[in-house]
Amino acid sequence: MQQRSLGRTGLTVSALGYGAGAVGGLMVRGSQAEQQASLDRALAAGITYVDTAALYGDGESERSLGRLLKGRAEQPVLGTKVRLPAALRGDIPGAIAASLEASLTRLGRDHVDLFQLHDPIVPRGGSPGGYTLAQVLGEAVPAMQRLRDQGKCRFLGITALGDTQVLGELLEKGVIDTAQIPFNALNPSWLAPKPARLPGQDFAGLGRKAAAQGVGLIAIRILAGGALSGEAARHPVAMPQVAPIASGPDYAADVAEARRLLPLVAEGHAASLAELAIRYALSWPEIGTALIGTASVEQLEVAIAAAEKGPLPAETLARIGALLA
């Protein structure tokens, strides 16, 4: 498995990262035997970054990883996240510290490598489900910095959702080490122009600027929640319904757009739409690691095989752009 630098952190992580979230769902709803087999296979394949969050299964993902990683001689780079309900926003620093303490208890660790804000960054007076820039800079980041100084995390990050302009202002401040960015062929706008015909938020190439400043980029939703497999059916372990992030109005619309890429499979550019999507995300050198969430060991095997084939050639990337335009 190719290893890449994660921005200015100095961390080296696998190009394909192991997502332990609720969409694929294996670390939340899978059997302990398959969870064990999946993580063993991932680490044996050279995957060195594992992503989780307190939100996933109300802590179940972290509990599963804590059990599976206990006692291993070689530990992967591990990242977790905090999301605050509105009821806790009266004491943002206290709530962030309590969330990390609970995460560490579930994970059975004294620290994580990466601790990230999981809420959107919104304009002043915006959504109650997000942080304003003033809250991030005045309350959240100082709280996270104190936790870092205490040795409970090594680096600080965000899930980069919310208002494009506000996200750009935050990333320019230099206080965030990493950003999880929604990135796939249906919306590549963090790093490339978004096809005008396609819906979704335009992130205006913020990823190029962030990467140039040393922010490590972690690609999420590289399969658009599964839609870029071209299949509408969901695995029994996976989240039954998935709301798109920064792409189409609903999952069915994303599946329909994904199927426009089927000629590339017929022409031999990739063995499947899933392989095409995974290799698409790996084709951008600014990406430190691209997270894949799975519902089974079989899905993980597909992802590993795709990653081992490496980035797509330039002519394939051009054809993707042409088909979606």
C-alpha positions as CSV (number, residue, x, y, z in Angstrom):
1,M,0.0,0.0,0.0
2,Q,1.3,3.4,-1.0
3,Q,2.2,5.6,2.0
4,R,1.8,9.4,1.8
5,S,2.6,12.4,4.0
6,L,-0.3,14.0,5.8
7,G,0.4,17.7,5.4
8,R,2.6,19.4,7.9
9,T,1.9,16.8,10.7
10,G,4.9,14.7,9.8
11,L,2.6,11.6,9.9
12,T,2.9,9.0,7.1
13,V,-0.4,7.4,6.3
14,S,-1.7,4.9,3.8
15,A,-3.2,6.3,0.6
16,L,-6.3,4.3,1.5
17,G,-7.6,4.8,5.0
18,Y,-9.9,2.5,7.0
19,G,-13.2,4.2,7.8
20,A,-15.0,2.8,10.8
21,G,-18.1,4.9,10.4
22,A,-21.8,4.3,10.3
23,V,-22.4,4.4,6.6
24,G,-20.5,1.2,5.8
25,G,-21.4,0.2,9.3
26,L,-19.1,-2.8,9.9
27,M,-17.6,-1.4,13.1
28,V,-21.0,-0.4,14.3
29,R,-23.4,-3.2,13.3
30,G,-21.1,-6.1,12.2
31,S,-20.3,-9.3,14.0
32,Q,-17.2,-9.3,16.2
33,A,-15.7,-12.1,14.0
34,E,-16.1,-10.0,10.8
35,Q,-14.9,-6.9,12.5
36,Q,-11.7,-8.7,13.6
37,A,-11.2,-10.2,10.1
38,S,-11.7,-6.9,8.4
39,L,-9.3,-4.9,10.6
40,D,-6.7,-7.7,10.4
41,R,-6.9,-7.7,6.6
42,A,-6.7,-3.9,6.4
43,L,-3.5,-3.8,8.6
44,A,-2.0,-6.7,6.8
45,A,-2.5,-4.9,3.5
46,G,-0.6,-1.9,4.7
47,I,-3.4,0.4,5.7
48,T,-2.0,2.6,8.4
49,Y,-4.7,5.2,9.1
50,V,-8.0,4.4,11.0
51,D,-10.9,6.9,11.3
52,T,-13.6,6.9,13.9
53,A,-15.8,9.3,15.8
54,A,-17.8,9.5,19.0
55,L,-20.9,9.9,16.9
56,Y,-20.6,6.5,15.1
57,G,-23.1,4.1,16.7
58,D,-23.2,6.3,19.8
59,G,-19.6,5.3,20.6
60,E,-19.9,1.7,19.3
61,S,-17.3,2.2,16.6
62,E,-14.8,3.4,19.2
63,R,-15.6,0.5,21.5
64,S,-15.1,-2.0,18.7
65,L,-11.7,-0.5,17.7
66,G,-10.6,-0.3,21.4
67,R,-11.3,-4.1,21.6
68,L,-9.6,-4.9,18.3
69,L,-6.5,-2.7,18.7
70,K,-5.8,-3.7,22.3
71,G,-2.4,-5.3,22.7
72,R,-1.3,-5.0,19.1
73,A,2.4,-4.4,18.8
74,E,2.0,-2.1,15.8
75,Q,-0.7,0.6,16.1
76,P,-2.2,2.5,13.2
77,V,-2.4,6.2,13.1
78,L,-5.8,6.9,14.7
79,G,-8.2,9.8,14.4
80,T,-11.5,10.5,16.1
81,K,-13.9,13.4,16.2
82,V,-16.3,15.4,18.4
83,R,-19.7,16.6,17.5
84,L,-21.6,18.7,20.0
85,P,-25.4,18.8,20.3
86,A,-27.0,22.2,20.8
87,A,-27.6,21.5,24.5
88,L,-23.8,21.4,25.1
89,R,-22.9,24.6,23.3
90,G,-23.1,26.7,26.4
91,D,-19.7,25.3,27.4
92,I,-17.9,24.4,24.2
93,P,-14.4,23.9,25.8
94,G,-15.8,21.7,28.6
95,A,-17.9,19.6,26.2
96,I,-15.0,19.1,23.8
97,A,-12.7,17.9,26.7
98,A,-15.4,15.6,28.0
99,S,-16.0,14.1,24.5
100,L,-12.3,13.3,24.1
101,E,-12.1,11.8,27.5
102,A,-15.0,9.5,26.7
103,S,-13.5,8.6,23.4
104,L,-10.2,7.7,25.0
105,T,-12.0,5.5,27.5
106,R,-13.8,3.6,24.7
107,L,-10.7,3.3,22.7
108,G,-8.6,2.2,25.7
109,R,-5.9,4.7,24.9
110,D,-4.3,7.7,26.6
111,H,-4.2,9.7,23.4
112,V,-5.2,9.8,19.7
113,D,-3.1,11.0,16.8
114,L,-5.8,13.3,15.4
115,F,-8.7,15.0,17.1
116,Q,-11.2,16.7,14.8
117,L,-14.3,18.9,15.0
118,H,-17.1,17.1,13.4
119,D,-19.6,19.9,13.0
120,P,-20.0,22.3,10.0
121,I,-18.4,25.7,10.1
122,V,-21.1,28.3,9.4
123,P,-21.5,32.1,8.9
124,R,-22.3,34.2,11.9
125,G,-25.8,33.6,13.1
126,G,-26.0,30.5,10.9
127,S,-27.2,27.0,11.6
128,P,-27.5,25.9,15.3
129,G,-25.9,22.6,14.1
130,G,-22.5,24.2,13.4
131,Y,-19.7,26.4,14.7
132,T,-19.3,30.0,13.7
133,L,-15.7,31.0,12.9
134,A,-15.6,33.0,16.2
135,Q,-16.6,29.9,18.2
136,V,-14.0,27.8,16.4
137,L,-11.2,30.3,16.9
138,G,-12.2,31.6,20.3
139,E,-13.4,28.5,22.1
140,A,-13.0,25.2,20.2
141,V,-9.5,25.5,18.9
142,P,-8.1,26.8,22.3
143,A,-9.8,23.9,24.0
144,M,-8.3,21.4,21.6
145,Q,-4.9,23.0,21.9
146,R,-5.0,22.5,25.7
147,L,-5.8,18.9,25.1
148,R,-2.9,18.6,22.8
149,D,-0.6,20.2,25.3
150,Q,-1.8,17.6,27.9
151,G,-0.7,14.9,25.5
152,K,-4.3,13.6,24.8
153,C,-4.0,14.3,21.0
154,R,-1.2,15.1,18.7
155,F,-2.8,17.1,15.9
156,L,-6.0,19.0,15.3
157,G,-8.4,18.8,12.4
158,I,-11.9,19.6,11.1
159,T,-14.5,17.9,9.0
160,A,-14.5,20.6,6.4
161,L,-18.3,21.1,5.8
162,G,-20.2,24.3,6.0
163,D,-19.8,27.7,4.3
164,T,-17.1,27.8,1.6
165,Q,-15.9,31.3,2.4
166,V,-15.8,30.7,6.2
167,L,-14.0,27.4,5.7
168,G,-11.4,29.2,3.6
169,E,-10.9,31.9,6.3
170,L,-10.4,29.2,9.0
171,L,-7.9,27.2,7.0
172,E,-5.9,30.3,6.3
173,K,-5.4,30.9,10.0
174,G,-2.9,28.0,10.2
175,V,-4.4,26.6,13.5
176,I,-5.8,23.4,11.9
177,D,-3.5,20.6,10.8
178,T,-5.9,18.5,8.8
179,A,-9.2,18.8,6.9
180,Q,-11.6,16.0,6.0
181,I,-13.0,17.0,2.6
182,P,-15.9,15.4,0.7
183,F,-14.3,14.5,-2.6
184,N,-15.4,12.3,-5.5
185,A,-16.1,12.5,-9.2
186,L,-19.6,13.9,-8.5
187,N,-18.1,16.9,-6.7
188,P,-14.3,17.3,-7.1
189,S,-14.5,21.0,-6.3
190,W,-12.1,21.0,-3.4
191,L,-9.3,20.3,-5.9
192,A,-10.8,20.7,-9.4
193,P,-13.6,22.6,-11.1
194,K,-17.1,21.3,-10.4
195,P,-18.9,20.4,-13.6
196,A,-21.5,23.1,-14.1
197,R,-24.3,20.6,-14.8
198,L,-23.9,18.8,-11.5
199,P,-25.6,20.0,-8.3
200,G,-23.7,20.3,-5.0
201,Q,-21.7,22.9,-3.2
202,D,-18.8,24.5,-4.9
203,F,-15.7,24.5,-2.6
204,A,-13.9,26.7,-5.1
205,G,-10.6,24.8,-5.1
206,L,-10.0,25.4,-1.4
207,G,-8.1,22.2,-1.1
208,R,-5.2,23.3,-3.3
209,K,-4.7,26.4,-1.2
210,A,-4.9,24.4,2.1
211,A,-2.5,21.8,0.8
212,A,0.0,24.5,-0.2
213,Q,-0.2,25.8,3.4
214,G,0.6,22.3,4.8
215,V,-2.9,21.3,5.8
216,G,-3.2,17.5,5.4
217,L,-6.3,16.5,3.3
218,I,-8.3,13.4,4.2
219,A,-10.9,12.5,1.5
220,I,-14.3,11.4,2.7
221,R,-17.3,10.2,0.8
222,I,-15.1,8.9,-2.0
223,L,-17.9,6.5,-3.0
224,A,-20.6,9.2,-2.3
225,G,-22.0,7.0,0.5
226,G,-22.0,4.0,-1.9
227,A,-23.7,5.6,-4.8
228,L,-20.6,5.6,-7.0
229,S,-20.8,1.8,-7.0
230,G,-23.7,2.3,-9.3
231,E,-25.9,0.1,-7.1
232,A,-29.0,1.3,-5.4
233,A,-29.3,-1.7,-3.1
234,R,-27.6,-1.4,0.3
235,H,-25.7,-4.2,2.2
236,P,-27.6,-5.4,5.3
237,V,-24.9,-4.1,7.6
238,A,-24.7,-0.7,5.9
239,M,-26.7,2.3,6.8
240,P,-30.1,1.7,5.2
241,Q,-30.5,5.3,3.9
242,V,-27.7,7.7,3.2
243,A,-28.0,11.5,2.8
244,P,-25.6,12.9,0.2
245,I,-22.9,15.3,1.3
246,A,-22.1,18.1,-1.2
247,S,-23.4,16.1,-4.2
248,G,-26.9,15.4,-5.5
249,P,-30.3,16.0,-3.9
250,D,-30.7,12.4,-2.9
251,Y,-29.0,9.0,-3.1
252,A,-30.9,7.9,-6.1
253,A,-29.8,11.0,-8.1
254,D,-26.2,10.2,-7.2
255,V,-26.6,6.6,-8.4
256,A,-28.0,7.8,-11.7
257,E,-25.0,10.1,-12.2
258,A,-22.6,7.3,-11.3
259,R,-24.1,5.1,-14.0
260,R,-23.1,7.7,-16.6
261,L,-19.6,6.4,-16.0
262,L,-20.4,2.7,-16.9
263,P,-18.9,3.1,-20.4
264,L,-15.5,3.4,-18.7
265,V,-15.9,-0.1,-17.2
266,A,-17.0,-1.5,-20.5
267,E,-13.9,0.1,-22.1
268,G,-11.6,-1.5,-19.5
269,H,-10.6,1.6,-17.6
270,A,-11.6,-0.2,-14.4
271,A,-13.1,-3.5,-13.3
272,S,-16.1,-1.8,-11.7
273,L,-17.5,1.6,-10.9
274,A,-16.4,1.2,-7.2
275,E,-12.8,0.6,-8.4
276,L,-13.0,3.7,-10.7
277,A,-14.2,5.9,-7.8
278,I,-11.5,4.7,-5.4
279,R,-8.7,5.2,-7.9
280,Y,-10.2,8.6,-8.8
281,A,-9.8,9.8,-5.2
282,L,-6.2,8.4,-5.1
283,S,-5.3,10.3,-8.3
284,W,-4.9,13.6,-6.6
285,P,-1.5,14.0,-4.9
286,E,-2.8,16.6,-2.5
287,I,-4.9,13.9,-0.8
288,G,-3.0,12.4,2.1
289,T,-5.4,9.5,2.7
290,A,-8.8,8.6,1.2
291,L,-11.2,6.9,3.6
292,I,-13.2,3.9,2.6
293,G,-16.0,2.6,4.8
294,T,-17.1,-0.9,4.3
295,A,-19.9,-3.3,5.4
296,S,-18.0,-6.5,4.8
297,V,-14.5,-8.0,4.3
298,E,-15.5,-8.6,0.6
299,Q,-16.0,-4.8,0.1
300,L,-12.7,-4.1,1.8
301,E,-11.0,-6.6,-0.6
302,V,-12.4,-4.6,-3.6
303,A,-11.0,-1.4,-2.1
304,I,-7.6,-2.8,-1.4
305,A,-7.3,-4.3,-4.9
306,A,-8.3,-0.9,-6.4
307,A,-5.8,1.0,-4.3
308,E,-3.0,-1.4,-5.3
309,K,-3.7,-0.5,-9.0
310,G,-2.9,3.1,-8.1
311,P,-4.1,6.4,-9.6
312,L,-6.1,6.6,-12.8
313,P,-4.2,7.7,-16.0
314,A,-4.8,11.2,-17.2
315,E,-6.9,10.1,-20.1
316,T,-9.3,8.3,-17.9
317,L,-9.7,11.3,-15.6
318,A,-10.4,13.4,-18.7
319,R,-13.1,10.9,-19.8
320,I,-14.7,11.0,-16.4
321,G,-14.9,14.8,-16.6
322,A,-16.4,14.6,-20.2
323,L,-19.0,12.0,-19.3
324,L,-20.2,13.9,-16.2
325,A,-20.2,17.3,-18.1
